[in-house]
Amino acid sequence: MTISTISTSRSRPLIAGLSALVVLVSGCANMTETQRGAAIGAGVGSLAGVALGHNRESAAIGAGLGALGGYIWSNQMAQKKAAMEQATAGTGVEVTQTADNQLKLNIPSDISFDTGRADIKPNMRPILDQFAQGLANQPNTEIRIVGHTDSTGSDAINNPLSVNRAASARNYLVSRGVNSQRIQIDGRGSYEPIADNNTDYGRARNRRIEIFLAERAAAR
């Protein structure tokens, strides 16, 4: 859809929402980082509501969802990223900040799990130890662990294997004092490859777990 195809009646709420967001962002200078993250999340959610529903009710619903779903990148998150980069240097683990402000660890199979197994390798334990360290002082953080396999084998094998790998990582973190209620797990089987499953190297990259750490704005 081009801009010229948007009707005037539908574009006015969106333009108003954009204008409001500009004012909101310009006024964020005097806010704390937590307040700023929540405010911008609400503003973006409001725009989403306008774009979807083109009415005030949808805009209000969108604002609520934006405030609820927005993640912030605080000093604690930046420090956690630096600590994980140091702890995993030279291991092949990828430590990144996602577009929506989550800390992501991509842990390949040569560190995480042997082929067809869900028990944690010894090399992975120091990484999880470092990840667990300090989380008690970050009560607004959420953890999500996603397991993956290569395409070898059937879904009947790969799907539960991917979940079991995520569960093993969760159980280890819990044994290190992380509250289990803060951790969500999921398994994607072989459905989200990041490399070519037709090569040994590609299959090794696809056998992995991903750990996400996200911080929500604190409730006021």
Helices and strands as residue ranges (DSSP letters): G 3-5, H 8-26, G 27-30, H 33-53, H 56-69, E 71-72, H 75-87, E 94-97, E 103-108, G 122-124, H 125-132, G 135-137, E 141-148, H 155-175, G 180-182, E 183-187, H 200-206, E 208-216
